[in-house]
Amino acid sequence: MKTIYDFTVKDADLNDFSLEEYKNKILLVVNVASYCGLTFQYKGLEQLYKKYKAQGFEIAGFPCNQFALQEPGTNEQIRNFCDTNYGITFKIFNKIKVNGGHEDPLYKFLKKQQAGIGGTPQIKWNFTKFLVNRNGTVSKRFGPQVTPEEIEDEIVKIL
């Protein structure tokens, strides 16, 4: 059976990054955007990351410009925004597409593992979250409006 560890993605410097680096950890995969009404969620994500990192919790942020063009910047601009405004220390990757013909293979996998509301696989907006267990499979999917604080209990359950 395929797991998230079978994927290699590009980091923000366009270097290959094997998701096997997250093996045996709990991973929250989030499509992020700098100019979204939900961008404030970066703060909660960073708080969760700092609180549980020592217990094997990681966050992977994937910038995406598919929703109302709310992530127009370059990878460098995105990282600077995250650092300056939110002090983000979890990994931010290369900008990707999460829906459509050019969607990233990682997101095809995530959506196949856990459909959204009504059973549709499509990502509806920025800050959709996939909680991946230590076995590398999706444990739960959370919609954009679900804040990081609201999913803390789910993270703790599988830590």
Secondary structure, 3 states (H helix, E strand, C coil): CCCHHHCEEEECCCCEEEHHHHCCCEEEEEEECCCCCCCCHHHHHHHHHHHHHHHCEEEEEEEECCCCCCCCCCHHHHHHHHHHHHCCCCEEECCECCCCCCCCHHHHHHHHHCCCHHHCCCCCCCCCEEEECCCCCEEEEECCCCCHHHHHHHHHHHC
